[in-house]
Amino acid sequence: MKNAAILADRPDHIAPERVVDFDFFDPPGVAQDFQASWRSLQADDVPDVIWTPRNGGHWIATRGELVEEVFSDFEKFSNRVVTIPKDRGESYRMLPTTLDPPAHRPVRNLLNRNLSPSAVNRQADMIRSICVELIDDVKPLGGCDLLADFAAHFPIRIFMRLVDLPSEDAPMMKYWTDQVVHPDGSMTLEETMAKFHAYLAPVVRDRLGKSDDDALTAIVNGAMGDLGLGMDEVLNLLMQFMMGGLDTVYNLLAYSFLFLARNPDHRQQLLDDPDLIPGAVNELLRRFPLVSMAREVREDIEWHGAQLKHGDMIICASPLVGIDERLNPNPLTVDFQRKAARHATFGKGHHICPGAHLAQLEMRITLAEWLARIPHFELVPGAQITMTGGIVGSMDRLPLTWPIG
């Protein structure tokens, strides 16, 4: 972000000992290890609530219980602005993400109906067929870039099938999504939203009044019919729905497969007992969370010893929950038989990610089908993996190699 280098002045209400220079978009050491870059905020000498002068100046809850509290307590922490810097975040008007209860509930229910466990499970055969096809394409090659050759296609093809949109449009929409969650400065947020709106508006007009054989048509008719939302509101709702489907699983697969490539003993556990896969997925989600959102302080409060003022921004970073030793013993150790793993990888409270069931199913199917076909793989020797920060942690590539035959 261009203004990350500009340091905000410390307001008088913020105690000097709570100031830590931490850049949300470029945490220290993020290129080598995204989760470890956040873990640095849980050192013994770092307060549980800190303030950084980067990106307009904002608070960060550094401990898992506090992150969960921010996620869940909409009476203290509003969803009106969910990204930083605040001036940029105020342009981000996605639904239902930027709504607080009770206005949030009817819109959220609309998504829940189309992303419930029963609705998602009905798509399992379609998801598996896409997964197997993609794996079979790369298996004879003896290697691939998991991101470019698999993850860039798998969740996106599933999503485009769910919403009945042309698969050839997926790369374009993925680029627009990246400009929201991983902005590189090539487009402003307003320009990105305009692109999405221009693409989706004729789709909405075409689907209105038609049968809901796909999720997008069902959402359009529910939103404009049952809820009476206007065109702009529906477009913002669909943008949020699409961005979740086009980006999150892509990156969850990246970090999970990087770990499995580096840890053959863990991979062998799943080969020996495929019934461990559901628990393994949950453990990988705990250990390698990616998403960090912001909330706006509703009123002046004293919160865990810090003086927060109305309008202040505070970051709730999901990585700080799963890797907090106060919540999970030996949090940096991946244990596929861990009991009661505690994490907030999909958020907490009213705004827990509606696509969580779909994401977990996609990951379970991927692990099962990949290991059945390519049981032994590793990172290409000497490969350098570069990670990036921001709303969703990501990496640039993941070159894998495996024996043929």
LINQUI-V903607 format. One record per residue. N is the residue number from 0. RES is the residue in one small letter. D_LAST is the distance of its C-alpha to the last C-alpha in Angstrom with 2 decimals. Layout:
# LINQUI-V903607
n=N res=RES d_last=D_LAST
n=N res=RES d_last=D_LAST
This chain:
# LINQUI-V903607
n=0 res=m d_last=46.47
n=1 res=k d_last=49.37
n=2 res=n d_last=51.97
n=3 res=a d_last=49.96
n=4 res=a d_last=51.65
n=5 res=i d_last=55.09
n=6 res=l d_last=56.31
n=7 res=a d_last=58.48
n=8 res=d d_last=61.71
n=9 res=r d_last=61.77
n=10 res=p d_last=64.04
n=11 res=d d_last=66.86
n=12 res=h d_last=65.58
n=13 res=i d_last=62.41
n=14 res=a d_last=62.89
n=15 res=p d_last=61.76
n=16 res=e d_last=59.74
n=17 res=r d_last=57.48
n=18 res=v d_last=56.50
n=19 res=v d_last=52.97
n=20 res=d d_last=51.61
n=21 res=f d_last=48.31
n=22 res=d d_last=46.73
n=23 res=f d_last=44.88
n=24 res=f d_last=42.88
n=25 res=d d_last=42.17
n=26 res=p d_last=42.34
n=27 res=p d_last=42.34
n=28 res=g d_last=38.89
n=29 res=v d_last=37.19
n=30 res=a d_last=34.92
n=31 res=q d_last=33.21
n=32 res=d d_last=33.43
n=33 res=f d_last=34.93
n=34 res=q d_last=35.78
n=35 res=a d_last=37.22
n=36 res=s d_last=39.46
n=37 res=w d_last=41.13
n=38 res=r d_last=41.13
n=39 res=s d_last=43.59
n=40 res=l d_last=46.19
n=41 res=q d_last=46.10
n=42 res=a d_last=47.42
n=43 res=d d_last=50.47
n=44 res=d d_last=52.86
n=45 res=v d_last=51.83
n=46 res=p d_last=53.99
n=47 res=d d_last=52.54
n=48 res=v d_last=53.88
n=49 res=i d_last=53.85
n=50 res=w d_last=54.88
n=51 res=t d_last=53.30
n=52 res=p d_last=55.17
n=53 res=r d_last=52.05
n=54 res=n d_last=51.51
n=55 res=g d_last=55.08
n=56 res=g d_last=55.42
n=57 res=h d_last=54.04
n=58 res=w d_last=53.55
n=59 res=i d_last=50.36
n=60 res=a d_last=50.08
n=61 res=t d_last=48.03
n=62 res=r d_last=47.61
n=63 res=g d_last=45.60
n=64 res=e d_last=48.60
n=65 res=l d_last=50.46
n=66 res=v d_last=47.58
n=67 res=e d_last=47.48
n=68 res=e d_last=51.26
n=69 res=v d_last=51.21
n=70 res=f d_last=48.59
n=71 res=s d_last=50.70
n=72 res=d d_last=54.31
n=73 res=f d_last=55.11
n=74 res=e d_last=58.83
n=75 res=k d_last=58.51
n=76 res=f d_last=55.49
n=77 res=s d_last=55.34
n=78 res=n d_last=52.39
n=79 res=r d_last=54.59
n=80 res=v d_last=52.74
n=81 res=v d_last=49.13
n=82 res=t d_last=48.06
n=83 res=i d_last=49.59
n=84 res=p d_last=51.52
n=85 res=k d_last=54.00
n=86 res=d d_last=55.36
n=87 res=r d_last=51.92
n=88 res=g d_last=51.17
n=89 res=e d_last=54.33
n=90 res=s d_last=52.84
n=91 res=y d_last=49.84
n=92 res=r d_last=51.18
n=93 res=m d_last=48.20
n=94 res=l d_last=48.90
n=95 res=p d_last=48.86
n=96 res=t d_last=47.70
n=97 res=t d_last=51.08
n=98 res=l d_last=53.19
n=99 res=d d_last=54.77
n=100 res=p d_last=55.73
n=101 res=p d_last=57.45
n=102 res=a d_last=56.67
n=103 res=h d_last=52.96
n=104 res=r d_last=52.68
n=105 res=p d_last=53.15
n=106 res=v d_last=50.63
n=107 res=r d_last=48.12
n=108 res=n d_last=48.63
n=109 res=l d_last=47.69
n=110 res=l d_last=44.24
n=111 res=n d_last=43.88
n=112 res=r d_last=44.38
n=113 res=n d_last=41.40
n=114 res=l d_last=39.11
n=115 res=s d_last=40.10
n=116 res=p d_last=37.57
n=117 res=s d_last=38.40
n=118 res=a d_last=38.11
n=119 res=v d_last=34.77
n=120 res=n d_last=33.31
n=121 res=r d_last=34.17
n=122 res=q d_last=31.66
n=123 res=a d_last=28.70
n=124 res=d d_last=27.16
n=125 res=m d_last=27.56
n=126 res=i d_last=26.06
n=127 res=r d_last=23.00
n=128 res=s d_last=22.47
n=129 res=i d_last=22.70
n=130 res=c d_last=20.35
n=131 res=v d_last=17.57
n=132 res=e d_last=18.17
n=133 res=l d_last=17.93
n=134 res=i d_last=14.71
n=135 res=d d_last=13.08
n=136 res=d d_last=14.60
n=137 res=v d_last=13.01
n=138 res=k d_last=9.52
n=139 res=p d_last=8.21
n=140 res=l d_last=10.47
n=141 res=g d_last=9.01
n=142 res=g d_last=12.52
n=143 res=c d_last=15.80
n=144 res=d d_last=19.35
n=145 res=l d_last=19.45
n=146 res=l d_last=23.11
n=147 res=a d_last=23.22
n=148 res=d d_last=20.11
n=149 res=f d_last=20.30
n=150 res=a d_last=23.49
n=151 res=a d_last=25.73
n=152 res=h d_last=24.92
n=153 res=f d_last=24.29
n=154 res=p d_last=27.71
n=155 res=i d_last=29.58
n=156 res=r d_last=28.34
n=157 res=i d_last=29.25
n=158 res=f d_last=32.60
n=159 res=m d_last=33.41
n=160 res=r d_last=32.79
n=161 res=l d_last=35.05
n=162 res=v d_last=37.82
n=163 res=d d_last=37.32
n=164 res=l d_last=37.28
n=165 res=p d_last=35.48
n=166 res=s d_last=31.96
n=167 res=e d_last=32.76
n=168 res=d d_last=35.47
n=169 res=a d_last=33.16
n=170 res=p d_last=32.61
n=171 res=m d_last=36.37
n=172 res=m d_last=37.14
n=173 res=k d_last=34.56
n=174 res=y d_last=36.39
n=175 res=w d_last=39.69
n=176 res=t d_last=38.39
n=177 res=d d_last=37.33
n=178 res=q d_last=40.89
n=179 res=v d_last=42.21
n=180 res=v d_last=39.89
n=181 res=h d_last=38.82
n=182 res=p d_last=41.76
n=183 res=d d_last=41.50
n=184 res=g d_last=45.03
n=185 res=s d_last=44.17
n=186 res=m d_last=45.75
n=187 res=t d_last=48.37
n=188 res=l d_last=47.92
n=189 res=e d_last=50.61
n=190 res=e d_last=48.85
n=191 res=t d_last=45.59
n=192 res=m d_last=47.40
n=193 res=a d_last=49.21
n=194 res=k d_last=45.95
n=195 res=f d_last=44.69
n=196 res=h d_last=48.08
n=197 res=a d_last=48.31
n=198 res=y d_last=44.93
n=199 res=l d_last=45.57
n=200 res=a d_last=49.28
n=201 res=p d_last=48.95
n=202 res=v d_last=46.11
n=203 res=v d_last=48.47
n=204 res=r d_last=51.31
n=205 res=d d_last=49.18
n=206 res=r d_last=47.83
n=207 res=l d_last=51.23
n=208 res=g d_last=52.62
n=209 res=k d_last=49.48
n=210 res=s d_last=47.60
n=211 res=d d_last=45.16
n=212 res=d d_last=41.94
n=213 res=d d_last=40.09
n=214 res=a d_last=40.63
n=215 res=l d_last=42.27
n=216 res=t d_last=44.83
n=217 res=a d_last=45.61
n=218 res=i d_last=46.21
n=219 res=v d_last=48.34
n=220 res=n d_last=50.59
n=221 res=g d_last=50.85
n=222 res=a d_last=51.71
n=223 res=m d_last=54.20
n=224 res=g d_last=55.51
n=225 res=d d_last=55.67
n=226 res=l d_last=55.85
n=227 res=g d_last=57.75
n=228 res=l d_last=55.86
n=229 res=g d_last=56.59
n=230 res=m d_last=54.22
n=231 res=d d_last=53.72
n=232 res=e d_last=52.97
n=233 res=v d_last=50.43
n=234 res=l d_last=48.70
n=235 res=n d_last=48.51
n=236 res=l d_last=47.13
n=237 res=l d_last=44.39
n=238 res=m d_last=43.54
n=239 res=q d_last=42.99
n=240 res=f d_last=40.92
n=241 res=m d_last=38.68
n=242 res=m d_last=38.27
n=243 res=g d_last=37.03
n=244 res=g d_last=34.45
n=245 res=l d_last=33.28
n=246 res=d d_last=32.97
n=247 res=t d_last=32.82
n=248 res=v d_last=29.42
n=249 res=y d_last=27.87
n=250 res=n d_last=29.13
n=251 res=l d_last=28.57
n=252 res=l d_last=24.83
n=253 res=a d_last=24.94
n=254 res=y d_last=26.60
n=255 res=s d_last=24.66
n=256 res=f d_last=21.22
n=257 res=l d_last=22.72
n=258 res=f d_last=23.83
n=259 res=l d_last=20.57
n=260 res=a d_last=18.73
n=261 res=r d_last=21.51
n=262 res=n d_last=21.81
n=263 res=p d_last=18.84
n=264 res=d d_last=21.41
n=265 res=h d_last=22.44
n=266 res=r d_last=18.96
n=267 res=q d_last=18.52
n=268 res=q d_last=21.84
n=269 res=l d_last=20.61
n=270 res=l d_last=17.51
n=271 res=d d_last=20.00
n=272 res=d d_last=22.59
n=273 res=p d_last=21.84
n=274 res=d d_last=25.62
n=275 res=l d_last=26.08
n=276 res=i d_last=24.71
n=277 res=p d_last=28.18
n=278 res=g d_last=29.82
n=279 res=a d_last=27.12
n=280 res=v d_last=27.70
n=281 res=n d_last=31.41
n=282 res=e d_last=31.02
n=283 res=l d_last=28.95
n=284 res=l d_last=31.68
n=285 res=r d_last=34.28
n=286 res=r d_last=32.81
n=287 res=f d_last=31.85
n=288 res=p d_last=34.62
n=289 res=l d_last=35.31
n=290 res=v d_last=38.45
n=291 res=s d_last=41.98
n=292 res=m d_last=44.98
n=293 res=a d_last=48.70
n=294 res=r d_last=51.82
n=295 res=e d_last=55.46
n=296 res=v d_last=58.12
n=297 res=r d_last=60.67
n=298 res=e d_last=63.69
n=299 res=d d_last=64.92
n=300 res=i d_last=63.63
n=301 res=e d_last=63.27
n=302 res=w d_last=59.71
n=303 res=h d_last=58.54
n=304 res=g d_last=61.17
n=305 res=a d_last=60.41
n=306 res=q d_last=62.82
n=307 res=l d_last=60.99
n=308 res=k d_last=62.97
n=309 res=h d_last=62.92
n=310 res=g d_last=60.48
n=311 res=d d_last=58.42
n=312 res=m d_last=54.64
n=313 res=i d_last=52.34
n=314 res=i d_last=48.56
n=315 res=c d_last=46.62
n=316 res=a d_last=43.17
n=317 res=s d_last=40.62
n=318 res=p d_last=38.82
n=319 res=l d_last=42.04
n=320 res=v d_last=41.88
n=321 res=g d_last=38.49
n=322 res=i d_last=38.70
n=323 res=d d_last=42.35
n=324 res=e d_last=42.89
n=325 res=r d_last=46.05
n=326 res=l d_last=43.98
n=327 res=n d_last=40.72
n=328 res=p d_last=40.73
n=329 res=n d_last=38.39
n=330 res=p d_last=37.40
n=331 res=l d_last=34.92
n=332 res=t d_last=32.86
n=333 res=v d_last=30.14
n=334 res=d d_last=30.65
n=335 res=f d_last=28.71
n=336 res=q d_last=31.50
n=337 res=r d_last=34.34
n=338 res=k d_last=37.27
n=339 res=a d_last=39.35
n=340 res=a d_last=37.56
n=341 res=r d_last=40.07
n=342 res=h d_last=39.18
n=343 res=a d_last=40.43
n=344 res=t d_last=37.25
n=345 res=f d_last=38.51
n=346 res=g d_last=42.15
n=347 res=k d_last=44.92
n=348 res=g d_last=48.01
n=349 res=h d_last=48.99
n=350 res=h d_last=46.48
n=351 res=i d_last=43.30
n=352 res=c d_last=40.56
n=353 res=p d_last=40.74
n=354 res=g d_last=37.05
n=355 res=a d_last=35.96
n=356 res=h d_last=34.85
n=357 res=l d_last=32.73
n=358 res=a d_last=31.13
n=359 res=q d_last=30.28
n=360 res=l d_last=28.85
n=361 res=e d_last=26.61
n=362 res=m d_last=25.38
n=363 res=r d_last=24.86
n=364 res=i d_last=22.88
n=365 res=t d_last=20.71
n=366 res=l d_last=19.91
n=367 res=a d_last=19.24
n=368 res=e d_last=17.01
n=369 res=w d_last=15.07
n=370 res=l d_last=14.46
n=371 res=a d_last=13.51
n=372 res=r d_last=10.61
n=373 res=i d_last=10.01
n=374 res=p d_last=11.53
n=375 res=h d_last=11.37
n=376 res=f d_last=12.79
n=377 res=e d_last=15.79
n=378 res=l d_last=18.48
n=379 res=v d_last=18.13
n=380 res=p d_last=20.22
n=381 res=g d_last=23.78
n=382 res=a d_last=23.57
n=383 res=q d_last=27.01
n=384 res=i d_last=27.38
n=385 res=t d_last=30.83
n=386 res=m d_last=32.38
n=387 res=t d_last=35.54
n=388 res=g d_last=38.28
n=389 res=g d_last=40.47
n=390 res=i d_last=40.71
n=391 res=v d_last=36.94
n=392 res=g d_last=34.90
n=393 res=s d_last=32.00
n=394 res=m d_last=29.63
n=395 res=d d_last=28.93
n=396 res=r d_last=25.13
n=397 res=l d_last=22.08
n=398 res=p d_last=19.32
n=399 res=l d_last=16.07
n=400 res=t d_last=12.92
n=401 res=w d_last=9.57
n=402 res=p d_last=6.50
n=403 res=i d_last=3.77
n=404 res=g d_last=0.00
